[in-house]
Amino acid sequence: MALQLRMLGTTSEDGKCPTLYEDVATGDIVVQGYTVTDPEDIAQLQNVLDGESFVRIPRELLTRFAPKE
């Protein structure tokens, strides 16, 4: 079943990323941002599971739009 996403907010202009979304069924947060691809950056990440990926977002996006609950 497809996710039903509700846009929480963005700090971008003209509809470009980054953006936060909420899965209305579960309350999970979906993050849209620029993919981290540099091998040296990725090497610093811990406990990475198959299928996981990483995106960069400005701190302001979380402090302005992430749910507090």
PDB file of N, CA, C and O in Angstrom, chain B, residues numbered from 101:
ATOM      1  N   MET B 101       0.837  -1.177   0.000  1.00  0.00           N
ATOM      2  CA  MET B 101       0.000   0.000   0.000  1.00  0.00           C
ATOM      3  C   MET B 101       0.885   1.245   0.000  1.00  0.00           C
ATOM      4  O   MET B 101       1.882   1.302   0.720  1.00  0.00           O
ATOM      5  N   ALA B 102       0.530   2.207  -0.782  1.00  0.00           N
ATOM      6  CA  ALA B 102       1.312   3.439  -0.891  1.00  0.00           C
ATOM      7  C   ALA B 102       1.161   4.281   0.370  1.00  0.00           C
ATOM      8  O   ALA B 102       0.113   4.284   1.016  1.00  0.00           O
ATOM      9  N   LEU B 103       2.218   4.985   0.698  1.00  0.00           N
ATOM     10  CA  LEU B 103       2.173   5.916   1.817  1.00  0.00           C
ATOM     11  C   LEU B 103       1.218   7.061   1.506  1.00  0.00           C
ATOM     12  O   LEU B 103       1.068   7.461   0.351  1.00  0.00           O
ATOM     13  N   GLN B 104       0.586   7.575   2.527  1.00  0.00           N
ATOM     14  CA  GLN B 104      -0.181   8.810   2.383  1.00  0.00           C
ATOM     15  C   GLN B 104       0.605   9.864   3.153  1.00  0.00           C
ATOM     16  O   GLN B 104       0.612   9.869   4.384  1.00  0.00           O
ATOM     17  N   LEU B 105       1.265  10.756   2.420  1.00  0.00           N
ATOM     18  CA  LEU B 105       2.157  11.724   3.033  1.00  0.00           C
ATOM     19  C   LEU B 105       1.518  13.097   3.130  1.00  0.00           C
ATOM     20  O   LEU B 105       0.788  13.534   2.240  1.00  0.00           O
ATOM     21  N   ARG B 106       1.814  13.760   4.232  1.00  0.00           N
ATOM     22  CA  ARG B 106       1.382  15.142   4.446  1.00  0.00           C
ATOM     23  C   ARG B 106       2.651  15.978   4.568  1.00  0.00           C
ATOM     24  O   ARG B 106       3.510  15.685   5.401  1.00  0.00           O
ATOM     25  N   MET B 107       2.774  17.015   3.747  1.00  0.00           N
ATOM     26  CA  MET B 107       3.954  17.863   3.815  1.00  0.00           C
ATOM     27  C   MET B 107       3.906  18.678   5.103  1.00  0.00           C
ATOM     28  O   MET B 107       2.907  19.335   5.397  1.00  0.00           O
ATOM     29  N   LEU B 108       4.996  18.629   5.867  1.00  0.00           N
ATOM     30  CA  LEU B 108       5.081  19.389   7.111  1.00  0.00           C
ATOM     31  C   LEU B 108       5.685  20.766   6.887  1.00  0.00           C
ATOM     32  O   LEU B 108       5.256  21.750   7.490  1.00  0.00           O
ATOM     33  N   GLY B 109       6.693  20.824   6.007  1.00  0.00           N
ATOM     34  CA  GLY B 109       7.312  22.111   5.746  1.00  0.00           C
ATOM     35  C   GLY B 109       8.608  21.966   4.982  1.00  0.00           C
ATOM     36  O   GLY B 109       9.157  20.874   4.835  1.00  0.00           O
ATOM     37  N   THR B 110       9.079  23.107   4.501  1.00  0.00           N
ATOM     38  CA  THR B 110      10.316  23.151   3.733  1.00  0.00           C
ATOM     39  C   THR B 110      11.013  24.480   3.993  1.00  0.00           C
ATOM     40  O   THR B 110      10.374  25.487   4.299  1.00  0.00           O
ATOM     41  N   THR B 111      12.322  24.462   3.865  1.00  0.00           N
ATOM     42  CA  THR B 111      13.093  25.703   3.942  1.00  0.00           C
ATOM     43  C   THR B 111      13.621  26.084   2.568  1.00  0.00           C
ATOM     44  O   THR B 111      14.436  26.997   2.434  1.00  0.00           O
ATOM     45  N   SER B 112      13.148  25.375   1.550  1.00  0.00           N
ATOM     46  CA  SER B 112      13.623  25.634   0.196  1.00  0.00           C
ATOM     47  C   SER B 112      12.736  26.661  -0.495  1.00  0.00           C
ATOM     48  O   SER B 112      11.667  27.027  -0.007  1.00  0.00           O
ATOM     49  N   GLU B 113      13.208  27.098  -1.620  1.00  0.00           N
ATOM     50  CA  GLU B 113      12.440  28.028  -2.438  1.00  0.00           C
ATOM     51  C   GLU B 113      12.027  27.328  -3.730  1.00  0.00           C
ATOM     52  O   GLU B 113      12.733  26.440  -4.206  1.00  0.00           O
ATOM     53  N   ASP B 114      10.918  27.712  -4.284  1.00  0.00           N
ATOM     54  CA  ASP B 114      10.447  27.203  -5.571  1.00  0.00           C
ATOM     55  C   ASP B 114      10.188  25.701  -5.566  1.00  0.00           C
ATOM     56  O   ASP B 114      10.314  25.056  -6.607  1.00  0.00           O
ATOM     57  N   GLY B 115       9.824  25.123  -4.398  1.00  0.00           N
ATOM     58  CA  GLY B 115       9.457  23.717  -4.345  1.00  0.00           C
ATOM     59  C   GLY B 115      10.596  22.736  -4.471  1.00  0.00           C
ATOM     60  O   GLY B 115      10.367  21.554  -4.730  1.00  0.00           O
ATOM     61  N   LYS B 116      11.807  23.194  -4.295  1.00  0.00           N
ATOM     62  CA  LYS B 116      12.956  22.283  -4.339  1.00  0.00           C
ATOM     63  C   LYS B 116      13.184  21.716  -2.947  1.00  0.00           C
ATOM     64  O   LYS B 116      12.666  22.246  -1.964  1.00  0.00           O
ATOM     65  N   CYS B 117      13.970  20.624  -2.859  1.00  0.00           N
ATOM     66  CA  CYS B 117      14.223  20.030  -1.553  1.00  0.00           C
ATOM     67  C   CYS B 117      15.118  20.963  -0.746  1.00  0.00           C
ATOM     68  O   CYS B 117      15.730  21.855  -1.333  1.00  0.00           O
ATOM     69  N   PRO B 118      15.222  20.803   0.542  1.00  0.00           N
ATOM     70  CA  PRO B 118      14.745  19.729   1.398  1.00  0.00           C
ATOM     71  C   PRO B 118      13.351  19.993   1.954  1.00  0.00           C
ATOM     72  O   PRO B 118      12.898  21.133   2.056  1.00  0.00           O
ATOM     73  N   THR B 119      12.682  18.884   2.312  1.00  0.00           N
ATOM     74  CA  THR B 119      11.318  18.961   2.806  1.00  0.00           C
ATOM     75  C   THR B 119      11.079  17.836   3.808  1.00  0.00           C
ATOM     76  O   THR B 119      11.665  16.760   3.695  1.00  0.00           O
ATOM     77  N   LEU B 120      10.213  18.091   4.791  1.00  0.00           N
ATOM     78  CA  LEU B 120       9.778  17.058   5.728  1.00  0.00           C
ATOM     79  C   LEU B 120       8.343  16.675   5.417  1.00  0.00           C
ATOM     80  O   LEU B 120       7.512  17.526   5.101  1.00  0.00           O
ATOM     81  N   TYR B 121       8.063  15.375   5.511  1.00  0.00           N
ATOM     82  CA  TYR B 121       6.725  14.838   5.323  1.00  0.00           C
ATOM     83  C   TYR B 121       6.387  13.938   6.512  1.00  0.00           C
ATOM     84  O   TYR B 121       7.280  13.425   7.187  1.00  0.00           O
ATOM     85  N   GLU B 122       5.104  13.754   6.756  1.00  0.00           N
ATOM     86  CA  GLU B 122       4.651  12.819   7.778  1.00  0.00           C
ATOM     87  C   GLU B 122       3.796  11.751   7.122  1.00  0.00           C
ATOM     88  O   GLU B 122       2.920  12.058   6.313  1.00  0.00           O
ATOM     89  N   ASP B 123       4.048  10.498   7.468  1.00  0.00           N
ATOM     90  CA  ASP B 123       3.192   9.391   7.051  1.00  0.00           C
ATOM     91  C   ASP B 123       1.960   9.472   7.952  1.00  0.00           C
ATOM     92  O   ASP B 123       2.063   9.245   9.158  1.00  0.00           O
ATOM     93  N   VAL B 124       0.805   9.791   7.387  1.00  0.00           N
ATOM     94  CA  VAL B 124      -0.384  10.029   8.205  1.00  0.00           C
ATOM     95  C   VAL B 124      -0.867   8.771   8.918  1.00  0.00           C
ATOM     96  O   VAL B 124      -1.548   8.875   9.938  1.00  0.00           O
ATOM     97  N   ALA B 125      -0.536   7.599   8.414  1.00  0.00           N
ATOM     98  CA  ALA B 125      -0.977   6.357   9.053  1.00  0.00           C
ATOM     99  C   ALA B 125      -0.136   5.996  10.273  1.00  0.00           C
ATOM    100  O   ALA B 125      -0.656   5.455  11.249  1.00  0.00           O
ATOM    101  N   THR B 126       1.166   6.296  10.220  1.00  0.00           N
ATOM    102  CA  THR B 126       2.062   5.850  11.297  1.00  0.00           C
ATOM    103  C   THR B 126       2.673   6.993  12.099  1.00  0.00           C
ATOM    104  O   THR B 126       3.141   6.780  13.217  1.00  0.00           O
ATOM    105  N   GLY B 127       2.675   8.205  11.541  1.00  0.00           N
ATOM    106  CA  GLY B 127       3.350   9.318  12.189  1.00  0.00           C
ATOM    107  C   GLY B 127       4.832   9.366  11.888  1.00  0.00           C
ATOM    108  O   GLY B 127       5.523  10.280  12.338  1.00  0.00           O
ATOM    109  N   ASP B 128       5.340   8.389  11.128  1.00  0.00           N
ATOM    110  CA  ASP B 128       6.758   8.397  10.749  1.00  0.00           C
ATOM    111  C   ASP B 128       7.064   9.623   9.908  1.00  0.00           C
ATOM    112  O   ASP B 128       6.193  10.147   9.214  1.00  0.00           O
ATOM    113  N   ILE B 129       8.308  10.077   9.977  1.00  0.00           N
ATOM    114  CA  ILE B 129       8.753  11.239   9.228  1.00  0.00           C
ATOM    115  C   ILE B 129       9.567  10.785   8.023  1.00  0.00           C
ATOM    116  O   ILE B 129      10.449   9.935   8.147  1.00  0.00           O
ATOM    117  N   VAL B 130       9.273  11.348   6.868  1.00  0.00           N
ATOM    118  CA  VAL B 130      10.025  11.092   5.638  1.00  0.00           C
ATOM    119  C   VAL B 130      10.763  12.385   5.301  1.00  0.00           C
ATOM    120  O   VAL B 130      10.173  13.465   5.293  1.00  0.00           O
ATOM    121  N   VAL B 131      12.065  12.259   5.024  1.00  0.00           N
ATOM    122  CA  VAL B 131      12.917  13.417   4.777  1.00  0.00           C
ATOM    123  C   VAL B 131      13.365  13.425   3.331  1.00  0.00           C
ATOM    124  O   VAL B 131      13.866  12.422   2.823  1.00  0.00           O
ATOM    125  N   GLN B 132      13.187  14.549   2.672  1.00  0.00           N
ATOM    126  CA  GLN B 132      13.685  14.751   1.314  1.00  0.00           C
ATOM    127  C   GLN B 132      14.875  15.696   1.405  1.00  0.00           C
ATOM    128  O   GLN B 132      14.772  16.779   1.981  1.00  0.00           O
ATOM    129  N   GLY B 133      15.999  15.288   0.839  1.00  0.00           N
ATOM    130  CA  GLY B 133      17.190  16.128   0.853  1.00  0.00           C
ATOM    131  C   GLY B 133      18.202  15.621  -0.156  1.00  0.00           C
ATOM    132  O   GLY B 133      17.930  14.704  -0.931  1.00  0.00           O
ATOM    133  N   TYR B 134      19.366  16.233  -0.130  1.00  0.00           N
ATOM    134  CA  TYR B 134      20.428  15.822  -1.048  1.00  0.00           C
ATOM    135  C   TYR B 134      21.140  14.593  -0.499  1.00  0.00           C
ATOM    136  O   TYR B 134      21.513  14.564   0.674  1.00  0.00           O
ATOM    137  N   THR B 135      21.331  13.584  -1.333  1.00  0.00           N
ATOM    138  CA  THR B 135      21.944  12.328  -0.930  1.00  0.00           C
ATOM    139  C   THR B 135      23.402  12.509  -0.554  1.00  0.00           C
ATOM    140  O   THR B 135      24.158  13.192  -1.245  1.00  0.00           O
ATOM    141  N   VAL B 136      23.789  11.879   0.567  1.00  0.00           N
ATOM    142  CA  VAL B 136      25.195  11.843   0.981  1.00  0.00           C
ATOM    143  C   VAL B 136      25.860  10.737   0.170  1.00  0.00           C
ATOM    144  O   VAL B 136      25.481   9.570   0.275  1.00  0.00           O
ATOM    145  N   THR B 137      26.847  11.103  -0.635  1.00  0.00           N
ATOM    146  CA  THR B 137      27.487  10.117  -1.515  1.00  0.00           C
ATOM    147  C   THR B 137      28.994  10.008  -1.318  1.00  0.00           C
ATOM    148  O   THR B 137      29.597   9.042  -1.786  1.00  0.00           O
ATOM    149  N   ASP B 138      29.615  10.959  -0.648  1.00  0.00           N
ATOM    150  CA  ASP B 138      31.073  10.943  -0.476  1.00  0.00           C
ATOM    151  C   ASP B 138      31.471   9.744   0.383  1.00  0.00           C
ATOM    152  O   ASP B 138      30.986   9.609   1.506  1.00  0.00           O
ATOM    153  N   PRO B 139      32.351   8.868  -0.127  1.00  0.00           N
ATOM    154  CA  PRO B 139      32.741   7.670   0.623  1.00  0.00           C
ATOM    155  C   PRO B 139      33.334   7.982   2.000  1.00  0.00           C
ATOM    156  O   PRO B 139      33.119   7.220   2.942  1.00  0.00           O
ATOM    157  N   GLU B 140      34.069   9.077   2.135  1.00  0.00           N
ATOM    158  CA  GLU B 140      34.640   9.432   3.445  1.00  0.00           C
ATOM    159  C   GLU B 140      33.543   9.830   4.429  1.00  0.00           C
ATOM    160  O   GLU B 140      33.639   9.529   5.619  1.00  0.00           O
ATOM    161  N   ASP B 141      32.510  10.498   3.945  1.00  0.00           N
ATOM    162  CA  ASP B 141      31.377  10.845   4.815  1.00  0.00           C
ATOM    163  C   ASP B 141      30.621   9.586   5.229  1.00  0.00           C
ATOM    164  O   ASP B 141      30.286   9.412   6.401  1.00  0.00           O
ATOM    165  N   ILE B 142      30.360   8.721   4.272  1.00  0.00           N
ATOM    166  CA  ILE B 142      29.615   7.491   4.542  1.00  0.00           C
ATOM    167  C   ILE B 142      30.379   6.588   5.506  1.00  0.00           C
ATOM    168  O   ILE B 142      29.768   5.903   6.326  1.00  0.00           O
ATOM    169  N   ALA B 143      31.699   6.581   5.415  1.00  0.00           N
ATOM    170  CA  ALA B 143      32.523   5.749   6.297  1.00  0.00           C
ATOM    171  C   ALA B 143      32.368   6.142   7.764  1.00  0.00           C
ATOM    172  O   ALA B 143      32.644   5.327   8.644  1.00  0.00           O
ATOM    173  N   GLN B 144      31.942   7.350   8.042  1.00  0.00           N
ATOM    174  CA  GLN B 144      31.767   7.804   9.425  1.00  0.00           C
ATOM    175  C   GLN B 144      30.440   7.360  10.036  1.00  0.00           C
ATOM    176  O   GLN B 144      30.264   7.432  11.252  1.00  0.00           O
ATOM    177  N   LEU B 145      29.507   6.904   9.204  1.00  0.00           N
ATOM    178  CA  LEU B 145      28.191   6.488   9.690  1.00  0.00           C
ATOM    179  C   LEU B 145      28.287   5.114  10.343  1.00  0.00           C
ATOM    180  O   LEU B 145      29.102   4.283   9.945  1.00  0.00           O
ATOM    181  N   GLN B 146      27.451   4.886  11.345  1.00  0.00           N
ATOM    182  CA  GLN B 146      27.506   3.640  12.100  1.00  0.00           C
ATOM    183  C   GLN B 146      26.216   2.845  11.962  1.00  0.00           C
ATOM    184  O   GLN B 146      25.143   3.405  11.737  1.00  0.00           O
ATOM    185  N   ASN B 147      26.343   1.530  12.100  1.00  0.00           N
ATOM    186  CA  ASN B 147      25.190   0.621  12.124  1.00  0.00           C
ATOM    187  C   ASN B 147      24.292   0.772  10.905  1.00  0.00           C
ATOM    188  O   ASN B 147      23.068   0.823  11.026  1.00  0.00           O
ATOM    189  N   VAL B 148      24.900   0.841   9.744  1.00  0.00           N
ATOM    190  CA  VAL B 148      24.160   1.033   8.500  1.00  0.00           C
ATOM    191  C   VAL B 148      23.620  -0.322   8.032  1.00  0.00           C
ATOM    192  O   VAL B 148      24.369  -1.285   7.869  1.00  0.00           O
ATOM    193  N   LEU B 149      22.319  -0.368   7.824  1.00  0.00           N
ATOM    194  CA  LEU B 149      21.668  -1.589   7.352  1.00  0.00           C
ATOM    195  C   LEU B 149      21.447  -1.527   5.843  1.00  0.00           C
ATOM    196  O   LEU B 149      21.383  -0.445   5.259  1.00  0.00           O
ATOM    197  N   ASP B 150      21.330  -2.693   5.221  1.00  0.00           N
ATOM    198  CA  ASP B 150      21.001  -2.750   3.801  1.00  0.00           C
ATOM    199  C   ASP B 150      19.692  -2.000   3.566  1.00  0.00           C
ATOM    200  O   ASP B 150      18.746  -2.131   4.342  1.00  0.00           O
ATOM    201  N   GLY B 151      19.647  -1.226   2.509  1.00  0.00           N
ATOM    202  CA  GLY B 151      18.444  -0.491   2.164  1.00  0.00           C
ATOM    203  C   GLY B 151      18.370   0.898   2.776  1.00  0.00           C
ATOM    204  O   GLY B 151      17.490   1.675   2.406  1.00  0.00           O
ATOM    205  N   GLU B 152      19.274   1.240   3.710  1.00  0.00           N
ATOM    206  CA  GLU B 152      19.259   2.575   4.297  1.00  0.00           C
ATOM    207  C   GLU B 152      20.034   3.545   3.414  1.00  0.00           C
ATOM    208  O   GLU B 152      20.998   3.169   2.748  1.00  0.00           O
ATOM    209  N   SER B 153      19.599   4.785   3.422  1.00  0.00           N
ATOM    210  CA  SER B 153      20.313   5.842   2.707  1.00  0.00           C
ATOM    211  C   SER B 153      20.316   7.079   3.599  1.00  0.00           C
ATOM    212  O   SER B 153      19.652   7.110   4.635  1.00  0.00           O
ATOM    213  N   PHE B 154      21.060   8.083   3.192  1.00  0.00           N
ATOM    214  CA  PHE B 154      21.275   9.253   4.023  1.00  0.00           C
ATOM    215  C   PHE B 154      21.134  10.512   3.191  1.00  0.00           C
ATOM    216  O   PHE B 154      21.602  10.583   2.054  1.00  0.00           O
ATOM    217  N   VAL B 155      20.479  11.509   3.780  1.00  0.00           N
ATOM    218  CA  VAL B 155      20.320  12.793   3.110  1.00  0.00           C
ATOM    219  C   VAL B 155      20.741  13.902   4.055  1.00  0.00           C
ATOM    220  O   VAL B 155      20.677  13.763   5.276  1.00  0.00           O
ATOM    221  N   ARG B 156      21.176  15.009   3.460  1.00  0.00           N
ATOM    222  CA  ARG B 156      21.546  16.201   4.221  1.00  0.00           C
ATOM    223  C   ARG B 156      20.372  17.174   4.209  1.00  0.00           C
ATOM    224  O   ARG B 156      19.744  17.405   3.175  1.00  0.00           O
ATOM    225  N   ILE B 157      20.094  17.731   5.371  1.00  0.00           N
ATOM    226  CA  ILE B 157      19.059  18.761   5.469  1.00  0.00           C
ATOM    227  C   ILE B 157      19.554  19.845   6.424  1.00  0.00           C
ATOM    228  O   ILE B 157      20.356  19.556   7.312  1.00  0.00           O
ATOM    229  N   PRO B 158      19.101  21.066   6.263  1.00  0.00           N
ATOM    230  CA  PRO B 158      19.501  22.107   7.193  1.00  0.00           C
ATOM    231  C   PRO B 158      18.829  21.910   8.558  1.00  0.00           C
ATOM    232  O   PRO B 158      17.672  21.494   8.629  1.00  0.00           O
ATOM    233  N   ARG B 159      19.545  22.206   9.622  1.00  0.00           N
ATOM    234  CA  ARG B 159      19.007  22.093  10.977  1.00  0.00           C
ATOM    235  C   ARG B 159      17.692  22.879  11.116  1.00  0.00           C
ATOM    236  O   ARG B 159      16.775  22.447  11.815  1.00  0.00           O
ATOM    237  N   GLU B 160      17.613  24.024  10.450  1.00  0.00           N
ATOM    238  CA  GLU B 160      16.424  24.863  10.531  1.00  0.00           C
ATOM    239  C   GLU B 160      15.159  24.107  10.123  1.00  0.00           C
ATOM    240  O   GLU B 160      14.084  24.354  10.669  1.00  0.00           O
ATOM    241  N   LEU B 161      15.283  23.200   9.176  1.00  0.00           N
ATOM    242  CA  LEU B 161      14.112  22.436   8.733  1.00  0.00           C
ATOM    243  C   LEU B 161      13.529  21.633   9.895  1.00  0.00           C
ATOM    244  O   LEU B 161      12.312  21.601  10.081  1.00  0.00           O
ATOM    245  N   LEU B 162      14.386  20.993  10.667  1.00  0.00           N
ATOM    246  CA  LEU B 162      13.904  20.208  11.803  1.00  0.00           C
ATOM    247  C   LEU B 162      13.371  21.092  12.921  1.00  0.00           C
ATOM    248  O   LEU B 162      12.323  20.797  13.495  1.00  0.00           O
ATOM    249  N   THR B 163      14.072  22.163  13.234  1.00  0.00           N
ATOM    250  CA  THR B 163      13.636  22.997  14.357  1.00  0.00           C
ATOM    251  C   THR B 163      12.342  23.738  14.052  1.00  0.00           C
ATOM    252  O   THR B 163      11.584  24.055  14.969  1.00  0.00           O
ATOM    253  N   ARG B 164      12.077  24.019  12.786  1.00  0.00           N
ATOM    254  CA  ARG B 164      10.849  24.730  12.423  1.00  0.00           C
ATOM    255  C   ARG B 164       9.658  23.807  12.211  1.00  0.00           C
ATOM    256  O   ARG B 164       8.532  24.164  12.556  1.00  0.00           O
ATOM    257  N   PHE B 165       9.894  22.611  11.642  1.00  0.00           N
ATOM    258  CA  PHE B 165       8.756  21.822  11.167  1.00  0.00           C
ATOM    259  C   PHE B 165       8.609  20.418  11.768  1.00  0.00           C
ATOM    260  O   PHE B 165       7.543  19.817  11.633  1.00  0.00           O
ATOM    261  N   ALA B 166       9.623  19.888  12.413  1.00  0.00           N
ATOM    262  CA  ALA B 166       9.493  18.532  12.963  1.00  0.00           C
ATOM    263  C   ALA B 166       8.485  18.532  14.106  1.00  0.00           C
ATOM    264  O   ALA B 166       8.490  19.445  14.932  1.00  0.00           O
ATOM    265  N   PRO B 167       7.614  17.512  14.165  1.00  0.00           N
ATOM    266  CA  PRO B 167       6.643  17.434  15.259  1.00  0.00           C
ATOM    267  C   PRO B 167       7.364  17.358  16.603  1.00  0.00           C
ATOM    268  O   PRO B 167       8.413  16.723  16.709  1.00  0.00           O
ATOM    269  N   LYS B 168       6.818  17.991  17.612  1.00  0.00           N
ATOM    270  CA  LYS B 168       7.427  18.010  18.937  1.00  0.00           C
ATOM    271  C   LYS B 168       7.007  16.807  19.774  1.00  0.00           C
ATOM    272  O   LYS B 168       7.571  16.586  20.845  1.00  0.00           O
ATOM    273  N   GLU B 169       6.045  16.034  19.320  1.00  0.00           N
ATOM    274  CA  GLU B 169       5.508  14.905  20.095  1.00  0.00           C
ATOM    275  C   GLU B 169       6.210  13.630  19.730  1.00  0.00           C
ATOM    276  O   GLU B 169       5.894  12.574  20.278  1.00  0.00           O
TER     277      GLU B 169
END
